[in-house]
């Protein structure tokens, strides 16, 4: 009996010690990102990406203009305003990919608007933190011309073609009341 109680105490203490040192894994990265845009319905590319399953668009900054681009057609544009300067914004590594996955994530009942970084994570982490911008492709894919990986945006940003690797960096995002807000702070 004494041996069993010692074993039990040892097992419990080992379990408690391992829980204290456990690293909690998150689907969201810790890179800084802060961006808010409203009204979403003023930019058709962004609006359709937030409202239609399987639709995606990129958000980048060029000079003082935000560009909202889909794989086909001309990008939507919105001028950066003084409010953006006061509230602050940070476009992640290369900008954002925003959309509504065509299937809900495992364990979820509905799809929600999702946001990834526009940088290839595997090139970023594998080349001394140099950013490589992805190209948005039809059907919910993002492609890196450097490492030849294709990421499936409808499947949590996992590599779907090319050498195995890590999924895309993902940010917390809120979409509602005609406002899109990416905030990882």
Secondary structure, DSSP 8 states (H G I E B T S, - for coil): -HHHHHHHHHHHHHHHHHHHH-----SS--S--EEEEE-GGGSHHHHHHHHSTTEEEEEEEETTEEEEE-SSS--EEEE--HHHHHH--B-TTT-EEEEE-SS--TT-SS--EEEEESB-HHHHHHTTS---B-EEETTTEEE-TTT--EEETTTTTEEEESS------EE-EEEETTEEEEE--
